[in-house]
Amino acid sequence: MFVKVLILVLFFAMTAGIGIYCRKHAANVGDFVLGGRGVGPWLTAFAYGTSYFSAVVFIGYAGQFGWNFGVAATWIGIGNALIGSLLAWVILGRRTRVMSKHFESATMPDFFSKRYLSGPLKVASSVIIFIFLVPYSASVYKGLSGLFSMAFGVDFTYCMIGMAVLTGIYVIVGGYMATAVNDLVQGAIMLLGIAGVIGAVLQSQGGFQEALAALSVIPAESAPDLNGAYSSFFGPDPWGLLGVVILTSLGTWGLPQMVHKFYTIKNEKAIKAGTVISTMFALIIAGGSYFMGAFGRLFYKPGEEGIQFDAIVPEMLRQSLPDLLIGVVVILVLSASMSTLSSLVIASSSTFTLDFIKPLWLKKMRPKSQMIWIKSLCGVFVLLSVLIALNPNSLISSLMSLSWGALAGSFLGPFLYGLFWKKTTRAAVWVSFVTGIGINVANLFLKFAPPTTAGAVSMLVSLVIVPAVSLLTPKLPKDYVEEAFSCYEEEKNAPHKFVLDEVSE
């Protein structure tokens, strides 16, 4: 216990220290929210990867979907790497950086407002972001608390309060740059830790072959006629697996806290290197987490209350890891989660301040006042997340699915087509907002599909409905659209859409 506590204290000290050190990079709103648009490839790539994966994946999703799909759950991690990271960087990275800089947009709602000439779009999207990022943040706190309770025997309430205080300190003090530097350090910890955890879990079952053999004899409730369902290529429920892959992979294309990373990219070199780094990071972290979760049935036995998905991975770790390695795992998951939390806090508080409070009530808000509002809302966002996470009946994966489904289901089509297609209309954006929120909120009460399926469907609907409605509704002024897209044709030794400009140090 002494060693575990010592490791934890050192981690807390390092995290808070980085936040204090980086306070000089958070002197104004642009620096606090965007890091001055001068963030290099390693910081950007690790910020993207660590914002992507947290306790939600390692504890909640790895446990639940490893249990449901067996070894086939590894496909989720592969999809995260290829679709959620590689394709996201290749397709969105450069164009997002160029057009957001052209509009001088610091947030996704501001981008919508300027791209579609609509102030109400800014207000509506900022409200959607603030509301639906809260359950995602809550799911992260809930995942952390379960792991801390297992490792230290401390009530999960105190665990969440401690995490909230630490998040608040380094985000409020250091802003985006503190988050990015911490992401680099925490990402390195995650990469080193995941391999040791997987090795220990498999070794406790006699090695990979023995563990796979033991898993293959467990019958699947959803596919009783399929022998070895949990060790098969696509598992007992291929369609359910596909829904999770779409939700967790394609969803990053429409999430404001993920797209925000592309706003901050420094130059062309950062795009190319960041694409490779973030893809490899996702493959190792996500692929490793879901692969590990596939063996949960060998460790966890449901009690009288039924299957507690959020308890599967903590139970695996408790049975297979020595105390010292448990301490390492705590830091691993804490690293992933703190990075995600900081990203959510900055995205939500800055958006609500700049795109909701300022245009509606405080139009002449000074830069200093903006900073005060953003930092204050950071605290409010953290508090709301903790209050929701304290609900013992809230399931990690359900909270995340609701958040990702509503946000990406609303924003994916408008953002993607807004970057590439001149004929996208304002009406199509509103329809996407309505369907994205409508499908996921309706499913929350009517429960006509698993939350992951509802989220995936809303994203696909957004991709179809935006062009369909755009073809039937009034277009934006042609001169304005042409001027907006002209930023891609600006020559930088090559068209701007192919090469980014350099940002002075």
For each residue, the residues with C-beta under 8 A, 3 or more apart:
1: 4 5 152 323
2: 5 6
3: 6 7 323 324 327
4: 1 7 8 151 152 323 324 326 327 330
5: 1 2 8 9 152
6: 2 3 9 10
7: 3 4 10 11 327 328 330 331
8: 4 5 11 12 327 330 331 334
9: 5 6 12 13
10: 6 7 13 14
11: 7 8 14 15 331 334 335
12: 8 9 15 16 166
13: 9 10 16 17
14: 10 11 17 18 185
15: 11 12 18 19 166 170 182 338
16: 12 13 19 20 166 169 170
17: 13 14 20 21
18: 14 15 21 22 170 174 178 181 182 185
19: 15 16 22 23 169 170 171 173 174 178 182
20: 16 17 23 170 173 174
21: 17 18 174 178 181
22: 18 19 25 26 173 174 175 177 178 181
23: 19 20 26 173 174 175 178
24: 27
25: 22 31 35 36 174 175 176 177 178
26: 22 23 31 32 173 174 175 176 177 178
27: 24 31 32
28: 31 32 367 371
29: 32 33 106 350 354 367 370 371 374
30: 33 34 36 37 106
31: 25 26 27 28 34 35 36 175 176 177
32: 26 27 28 29 175 176 346 350 371 374
33: 29 30 106 107 175 176 346 350 374
34: 30 31 37 106 176 263 264
35: 25 31 38 39 175 176 177 180 264
36: 25 30 31 39 177 503
37: 30 34 101 263 264 265 266 503
38: 35 264 266 503 505
39: 35 36 43 44 47 176 177 180 264 265 266 270
40: 43 44 266 270
41: 44 45 266 269 270 271 272 273 274 277
42: 45 46 184 273 274 277
43: 39 40 46 47 180 181 183 184
44: 39 40 41 47 48 180 261 264 265 266 270 274
45: 41 42 48 49 273 274 275 276 277 278 281
46: 42 43 49 50 180 183 184 186 187 188 277 278 281
47: 39 43 44 50 51 179 180 183 184 261 264 339 343
48: 44 45 51 52 85 89 258 261 274 278
49: 45 46 52 53 85 183 187 277 278 281 282 285
50: 46 47 53 54 183 186 187 190 335 336 339 340 343
51: 47 48 183 257 258 261 339 340 343 344
52: 48 49 80 84 85 252 258 282 286 340
53: 49 50 57 58 80 190 282 285 286 289 336 340
54: 50 57 58 140 143 333 336 337 339 340 341
55: 58 59 60 140 142 143 144 147 333 336 337 396
56: 59 60 61 136 139 140 143 337 340 396 397 400
57: 53 54 60 61 62 248 285 286 289 290 336
58: 53 54 55 61 62 143 289 313 332 333 336
59: 55 56 62 63 143 144 146 147 310 313 314 333 396
60: 55 56 57 63 64 139 142 143 309 310 395 396 397 400
61: 56 57 58 64 65 76 244 248 289 290 293 396 397 400
62: 57 58 59 65 66 73 289 290 292 293 296 313
63: 59 60 66 67 293 296 309 310 311 312 313
64: 60 61 67 68 293 309 310 312 396 397
65: 61 62 68 69 73 76 241 244 290 293 397
66: 62 63 69 70 73 290 292 293 294 295 296 312
67: 63 64 293 296 297 300 307 309 312
68: 64 65 73 222 235 236 237 240
69: 65 66 72 73 76 230 235 236 237 240 241 244 294
70: 66 73 215 220 229 230 231 232 235 236 294 297
71: 74 212 215 230 231 232 235 291 294
72: 69 75 230 232 233 234 235 238 241 294
73: 62 65 66 68 69 70 76 77 235 241 290 291 293 294
74: 71 77 78 287 290 291 294
75: 72 78 79 234 241 245 290
76: 61 65 69 73 79 80 241 244 245 248 249 286 290
77: 73 74 80 81 282 283 285 286 287 288 289 290 291
78: 74 75 81 82 283 287
79: 75 76 82 83 84 245 246 248 249
80: 52 53 76 77 83 84 85 248 249 282 286 287
81: 77 78 84 85 86 279 280 282 283 286 287
82: 78 79 85 86 87 249 279
83: 79 80 86 87 88 245 249 250
84: 52 79 80 81 87 88 248 249 250 251 252 253 282
85: 48 49 52 80 81 82 88 89 252 275 278 279 281 282
86: 81 82 83 89 90 275 278 279
87: 82 83 84 90 91
88: 83 84 85 91 92 93 252 253 258
89: 48 85 86 92 93 271 274 275 278 279
90: 86 87 93 275
91: 87 88 95 253 416
92: 88 89 95 96 253 259 262 416 419
93: 88 89 90 96 97 262 265 271 274 275
94: 97 98 271 497 498 500
95: 91 92 98 99 419 420 488 497
96: 92 93 99 100 259 262 263 419
97: 93 94 100 101 262 263 265 271 500
98: 94 95 101 102 487 488 496 497 500
99: 95 96 102 103 111 115 419 484 487 488
100: 96 97 103 105 106 111 262 263
101: 37 97 98 104 263 487
102: 98 99 484 487
103: 99 100 110 111 114 115 484
104: 101
105: 100 108 110 111 114 263
106: 29 30 33 34 100 110 263 350 354
107: 33 110 111 126 256 260 347 350 351 354 355
108: 105 111 112 125 129 256 259 260 351 411 415
109: 112 113 121 122 123 125 126 129 351 354 355 356
110: 103 105 106 107 113 114 122 354 355
111: 99 100 103 105 107 108 114 115 415 418
112: 108 109 115 116 118 121 122 125 414 415 418 429
113: 109 110 116 117 118 119 121 122 355
114: 103 105 110 111 117 484
115: 99 103 111 112 418 484
116: 112 113 121 414 418 424 425 426 429 476
117: 113 114 426 476 477 480
118: 112 113 121 122 426 429
119: 113 122 123 359
120: 123 124
121: 109 112 113 116 118 124 125 426 429 430
122: 109 110 112 113 118 119 125 126 355 356 359
123: 109 119 120 126 127 355 356 359 360
124: 120 121 127 128 430 433
125: 108 109 112 121 122 128 129 351 355 410 411 433
126: 107 109 122 123 129 130 351 352 354 355 356
127: 123 124 130 131 352 356
128: 124 125 131 132 406 407 410 433 437
129: 108 109 125 126 132 133 256 347 348 351 352 407
130: 126 127 133 134 348 351 352 356 381
131: 127 128 134
132: 128 129 135 136 402 403 406 407
133: 129 130 136 137 256 257 344 347 348 381 403 407
134: 130 131 137 138 348 381 384 385 388 403
135: 132 138 139 388 399 400 402 403
136: 56 132 133 139 140 344 399 400 403 404
137: 133 134 140 141 341 344 345 348 381 382 385
138: 134 135 141 142 384 385 386 388 389 394 399
139: 56 60 135 136 142 143 389 394 396 397 399 400 403
140: 54 55 56 136 137 143 144 337 340 341 344 385
141: 137 138 144 145 160 163 164 337 341 385 386 389
142: 55 60 138 139 145 146 156 160 310 389 394 396 399
143: 54 55 56 58 59 60 139 140 146 147 310 333 337 396
144: 55 59 140 141 147 148 159 160 163 333 334 337
145: 141 142 148 149 156 157 159 160 163 389
146: 59 142 143 149 150 156 310 311 314
147: 55 59 143 144 150 151 313 314 317 329 330 333
148: 144 145 151 152 154 156 159 330
149: 145 146 152 153 154 155 156 159 314
150: 146 147 314 315 317 318 326
151: 4 147 148 326 327 329 330
152: 1 4 5 148 149 159 330
153: 149
154: 148 149 158 159
155: 149 158 159
156: 142 145 146 148 149 159 160
157: 145 160 161 390
158: 154 155 161 162
159: 144 145 148 149 152 154 155 156 162 163
160: 141 142 144 145 156 157 163 164 386 389 390
161: 157 158 164 165 386
162: 158 159 165 166
163: 141 144 145 159 160 166 167 334 337 338 341
164: 141 160 161 167 168 382 383 385 386
165: 161 162 168 169
166: 12 15 16 162 163 169 170 338
167: 163 164 170 171 338 341 342 345 382
168: 164 165 171 172 345 378 379 382
169: 16 19 165 166 172 173
170: 15 16 18 19 20 166 167 173 174 178 179 182 342
171: 19 167 168 174 175 178 179 342 345 346 378
172: 168 169 375 378 379
173: 19 20 22 23 26 169 170 178
174: 18 19 20 21 22 23 25 26 170 171 177 178 179 181
175: 22 23 25 26 31 32 33 35 171 178 179 346
176: 25 26 31 32 33 34 35 39 179 180 264 346
177: 22 25 26 31 35 36 39 174 180 181
178: 18 19 21 22 23 25 26 170 171 173 174 175 181 182 342
179: 47 170 171 174 175 176 182 183 339 342 343 346
180: 35 39 43 44 46 47 176 177 183 184 264
181: 18 21 22 43 174 177 178 184 185
182: 15 18 19 170 178 179 185 186 338 339 342
183: 43 46 47 49 50 51 179 180 186 187 339 342
184: 42 43 46 47 180 181 187 188
185: 14 18 181 182 188 189 335
186: 46 50 182 183 189 190 335 336 338 339
187: 46 49 50 183 184 190 191 281 335 339
188: 46 184 185 191 192
189: 185 186 192 193 331 332 335
190: 50 53 186 187 193 194 285 332 335 336
191: 187 188 194 195 281 284 285
192: 188 189 195 196
193: 189 190 196 197 328 329 331 332
194: 190 191 197 198 284 285 288 289 292 332
195: 191 192 198 199 284 288
196: 192 193 199 200 325 328
197: 193 194 200 201 288 292 317 321 325 328 329 332
198: 194 195 201 202 288 291 292
199: 195 196 202 203
200: 196 197 203 204 320 321 322 325
201: 197 198 204 205 292 295 316 317 320 321
202: 198 199 205 207 208 211 295
203: 199 200 206 207 320
204: 200 201 319 320
205: 201 202 210 211 214 295 298 320
206: 203 209 210 211
207: 202 203 210 211
208: 202 211 212
209: 206 212 213
210: 205 206 207 213 214
211: 202 205 206 207 208 214 215 295 298
212: 71 208 209 215 216 231
213: 209 210 216 217
214: 205 210 211 217 218 298
215: 70 71 211 212 218 230 231 294 295 297 298
216: 212 213 227 228 230 231
217: 213 214 228
218: 214 215 230 297
219: 224 229
220: 70 223 224 226 229 230 236
221: 224
222: 68 229 236 237
223: 220 226 229 236 237
224: 219 220 221
225:
226: 220 223 229 232 236
227: 216
228: 216 217 231 232
229: 70 219 220 222 223 226 232 235 236
230: 69 70 71 72 215 216 218 220 235 236 294 297
231: 70 71 212 215 216 228
232: 70 71 72 226 228 229 235 236
233: 72
234: 72 75 238 241
235: 68 69 70 71 72 73 229 230 232 238 241
236: 68 69 70 220 222 223 226 229 230 232
237: 68 69 222 223 240 241
238: 72 234 235 241 242
239: 242 243
240: 68 69 237 243 244 450 452 453
241: 65 69 72 73 75 76 234 235 237 238 244 245
242: 238 239 245 246 456
243: 239 240 246 247 450 452 453 456 457
244: 61 65 69 76 240 241 247 248 452 456
245: 75 76 79 83 241 242 248 249
246: 79 242 243 249 250 251 456 459 460
247: 243 244 250 251 401 404 405 408 452 455 456 459
248: 57 61 76 79 80 84 244 245 251 404
249: 76 79 80 82 83 84 245 246 252
250: 83 84 246 247 253 254 408 412 456 459
251: 84 246 247 248 254 255 404 405 407 408 412 455 459
252: 52 84 85 88 249 255 258 408
253: 84 88 91 92 250 258 259 408 412 415 416
254: 250 251 259 407 408 409 410 411 412 413 415 416 459 462
255: 251 252 258 259 404 407 408 411
256: 107 108 129 133 259 260 347 351 407 411
257: 51 133 260 343 344 346 347
258: 48 51 52 88 252 253 255 261
259: 92 96 108 253 254 255 256 262 263 415
260: 107 108 256 257 263 264 343 346 347
261: 44 47 48 51 258 264 265
262: 92 93 96 97 100 259 265
263: 34 37 96 97 100 101 105 106 259 260
264: 34 35 37 38 39 44 47 176 180 260 261
265: 37 39 44 93 97 261 262 270 271 274 500
266: 37 38 39 40 41 44 269 270 500 502 503
267: 270 271 500 501 502 503
268: 271 272 499 500
269: 41 266 272 273
270: 39 40 41 44 265 266 267 273 274 500
271: 41 89 93 94 97 265 267 268 274 275 500
272: 41 268 269 275 276
273: 41 42 45 269 270 276 277
274: 41 42 44 45 48 89 93 265 270 271 277 278
275: 45 85 86 89 90 93 271 272 278 279
276: 45 272 273 279 280
277: 41 42 45 46 49 273 274 280 281
278: 45 46 48 49 85 86 89 274 275 281 282
279: 81 82 85 86 89 275 276 282 283
280: 81 276 277 283 284
281: 45 46 49 85 187 191 277 278 284 285
282: 49 52 53 77 80 81 84 85 278 279 285 286 287
283: 77 78 81 279 280 286 287
284: 191 194 195 280 281 287 288
285: 49 53 57 77 190 191 194 281 282 288 289 336
286: 52 53 57 76 77 80 81 282 283 289 290
287: 74 77 78 80 81 282 283 284 290 291
288: 77 194 195 197 198 284 285 291 292
289: 53 57 58 61 62 77 194 285 286 292 293
290: 57 61 62 65 66 73 74 75 76 77 286 287 293 294
291: 71 73 74 77 198 287 288 294
292: 62 66 194 197 198 201 288 289 295 313 316
293: 61 62 63 64 65 66 67 73 289 290 296 312 313 316
294: 66 69 70 71 72 73 74 215 230 290 291
295: 66 201 202 205 211 215 292 298 299 316
296: 62 63 66 67 293 299 300 312 313 315 316
297: 67 70 215 218 230 300
298: 205 211 214 215 295
299: 295 296 312 315 316 319 320
300: 67 296 297 311 312 315 316
301:
302: 305 306 307 308
303: 306 308
304:
305: 302 308
306: 302 303
307: 67 302 312
308: 302 303 305 311 312
309: 60 63 64 67 312 395 396 397
310: 59 60 63 64 142 143 146 314 395 396
311: 63 146 300 308 314 315
312: 63 64 66 67 293 296 299 300 307 308 309 315 316
313: 58 59 62 63 147 292 293 296 316 317
314: 59 146 147 149 150 310 311 317 318
315: 150 296 299 300 311 312 318 319
316: 201 292 293 295 296 299 300 312 313 319 320
317: 147 150 197 201 313 314 320 321 326 329
318: 150 314 315 321 326
319: 204 299 315 316
320: 200 201 203 204 205 299 316 317
321: 197 200 201 317 318 325 326 329
322: 200 325 326
323: 1 3 4 326 327
324: 3 4 327 328
325: 196 197 200 321 322 328 329
326: 4 150 151 317 318 321 322 323 329 330
327: 3 4 7 8 151 323 324 330 331
328: 7 193 196 197 324 325 331 332
329: 147 151 193 197 317 321 325 326 332 333
330: 4 7 8 147 148 151 152 326 327 333 334
331: 7 8 11 189 193 327 328 334 335
332: 58 189 190 193 194 197 328 329 335 336
333: 54 55 58 59 143 144 147 329 330 336 337
334: 8 11 144 163 330 331 337 338
335: 11 50 185 186 187 189 190 331 332 338 339
336: 50 53 54 55 57 58 186 190 285 332 333 339 340
337: 54 55 56 140 141 143 144 163 333 334 340 341
338: 15 163 166 167 182 186 334 335 341 342
339: 47 50 51 54 179 182 183 186 187 335 336 342 343
340: 50 51 52 53 54 56 140 336 337 343 344
341: 54 137 140 141 163 167 337 338 344 345 382 385
342: 167 170 171 178 179 182 183 338 339 345 346
343: 47 50 51 179 257 260 339 340 346 347
344: 51 133 136 137 140 257 340 341 347 348 381
345: 137 167 168 171 341 342 348 349 378 381 382
346: 32 33 171 175 176 179 257 260 342 343 349 350 378
347: 107 129 133 256 257 260 343 344 350 351
348: 129 130 133 134 137 344 345 351 352 377 381
349: 345 346 352 353 374 375 376 377 378 380 381
350: 29 32 33 106 107 346 347 353 354 374
351: 107 108 109 125 126 129 130 256 347 348 354 355 356
352: 126 127 129 130 348 349 355 356 357 377
353: 349 350 356 357 358 370 373 374 377
354: 29 106 107 109 110 126 350 351 357 358 370 374
355: 107 109 110 113 122 123 125 126 351 352 358 359
356: 109 122 123 126 127 130 351 352 353 359 360
357: 352 353 354 360 361 362 365 373
358: 353 354 355 361 362 363 365 370
359: 119 122 123 355 356 363
360: 123 356 357
361: 357 358
362: 357 358 365 369
363: 358 359
364:
365: 357 358 362 369 370 373
366: 369 370
367: 28 29 370 371
368: 371 372
369: 362 365 366 372 373
370: 29 353 354 358 365 366 367 373 374
371: 28 29 32 367 368 374 375
372: 368 369 375 376
373: 353 357 365 369 370 376 377
374: 29 32 33 349 350 353 354 370 371 377 378
375: 172 349 371 372 378 379
376: 349 372 373 379 380
377: 348 349 352 353 373 374 380 381
378: 168 171 172 345 346 349 374 375 381 382
379: 168 172 375 376 382 383
380: 349 376 377 383 384
381: 130 133 134 137 344 345 348 349 377 378 384 385
382: 137 164 167 168 341 345 378 379 385 386
383: 164 379 380 386 387
384: 134 138 380 381 387 388
385: 134 137 138 140 141 164 341 381 382 388 389
386: 138 141 160 161 164 382 383 389 390
387: 383 384 390
388: 134 135 138 384 385 391 394 399
389: 138 139 141 142 145 160 385 386 394
390: 157 160 386 387
391: 388 394
392:
393:
394: 138 139 142 388 389 391 398 399
395: 60 309 310 398 399
396: 55 56 59 60 61 64 139 142 143 309 310 399 400
397: 56 60 61 64 65 139 309 400 401 451 452
398: 394 395 401 402 451
399: 135 136 138 139 142 388 394 395 396 402 403
400: 56 60 61 135 136 139 396 397 403 404
401: 247 397 398 404 405 450 451 452 454 455
402: 132 135 398 399 405 406 440 444 451 455
403: 132 133 134 135 136 139 399 400 406 407
404: 136 247 248 251 255 400 401 407 408 455
405: 247 251 401 402 408 409 436 439 440 451 452 454 455 456 458 459
406: 128 132 402 403 409 410 436 437 440 441 455 458
407: 128 129 132 133 251 254 255 256 403 404 410 411 436
408: 247 250 251 252 253 254 255 404 405 411 412 436 455 458 459 462
409: 254 405 406 412 432 435 436 437 439 440 455 458 459 461 462
410: 125 128 254 406 407 414 432 433 435 436 437 458 462
411: 108 125 254 255 256 407 408 414 415 432 436 462
412: 250 251 253 254 408 409 415 416 432 436 459 462 463
413: 254 416 417 428 432 462 463 464 465 466 467
414: 112 116 410 411 417 418 424 428 429 432 433 462 466
415: 108 111 112 253 254 259 411 412 418 419
416: 91 92 253 254 412 413 419 420 463
417: 413 414 420 421 424 428 466 467 470
418: 111 112 115 116 414 415 421 424 429
419: 92 95 96 99 415 416
420: 95 416 417
421: 417 418 424 467 470
422: 481 482 485
423: 470 471 475
424: 116 414 417 418 421 428 429 466 467 470
425: 116 428 429 469 470 473 474 475 476
426: 116 117 118 121 429 430 473 476
427: 430 431 469 470 473 474
428: 413 414 417 424 425 431 432 465 466 467 468 469 470 473
429: 112 116 118 121 414 418 424 425 426 432 433 466
430: 121 124 426 427 433 434
431: 427 428 434 435 465 466 469
432: 409 410 411 412 413 414 428 429 435 436 462 465 466
433: 124 125 128 410 414 429 430 436 437
434: 430 431 437 438
435: 409 410 431 432 438 439 458 461 462 465
436: 405 406 407 408 409 410 411 412 432 433 439 440 458 459 461 462
437: 128 406 409 410 433 434 440 441
438: 434 435 441 442
439: 405 409 435 436 442 443 454 457 458 461
440: 402 405 406 409 436 437 443 444 451 454 455 458
441: 406 437 438 444 445
442: 438 439 445 446 448
443: 439 440 446 447 448 449 451 454
444: 402 440 441 447 451
445: 441 442
446: 442 443
447: 443 444
448: 442 443 454
449: 443 453 454 457
450: 240 243 401 453 454
451: 397 398 401 402 405 440 443 444 454 455
452: 240 243 244 247 397 401 405 455 456
453: 240 243 449 450 456 457
454: 401 405 439 440 443 448 449 450 451 457 458
455: 247 251 401 402 404 405 406 408 409 440 451 452 458 459
456: 242 243 244 246 247 250 405 452 453 459 460
457: 243 439 449 453 454 460 461
458: 405 406 408 409 410 435 436 439 440 454 455 461 462
459: 246 247 250 251 254 405 408 409 412 436 455 456 462 463
460: 246 456 457 463 464
461: 409 435 436 439 457 458 464 465
462: 254 408 409 410 411 412 413 414 432 435 436 458 459 465 466
463: 412 413 416 459 460 466
464: 413 460 461 467 468
465: 413 428 431 432 435 461 462 468 469
466: 413 414 417 424 428 429 431 432 462 463 469 470
467: 413 417 421 424 428 464 470 471
468: 428 464 465 471 472
469: 425 427 428 431 465 466 472 473
470: 417 421 423 424 425 427 428 466 467 473 475
471: 423 467 468
472: 468 469
473: 425 426 427 428 469 470
474: 425 427
475: 423 425 470 478 481
476: 116 117 425 426 480 481
477: 117 480 481
478: 475 481 482
479: 482 483
480: 117 476 477 483 484
481: 422 475 476 477 478 484 485
482: 422 478 479 485 486
483: 479 480 486
484: 99 102 103 114 115 480 481 487
485: 422 481 482 488 489
486: 482 483 489 490
487: 98 99 101 102 484 490 496
488: 95 98 99 485 495 496 497
489: 485 486 495 496 497
490: 486 487 495 496
491: 494 495 496
492: 495 496 499 500 501
493: 499
494: 491 498 499
495: 488 489 490 491 492 498 499
496: 98 487 488 489 490 491 492 499 500 501
497: 94 95 98 488 489
498: 94 494 495
499: 268 492 493 494 495 496
500: 94 97 98 265 266 267 268 270 271 492 496
501: 267 492 496
502: 266 267
503: 36 37 38 266 267
504:
505: 38
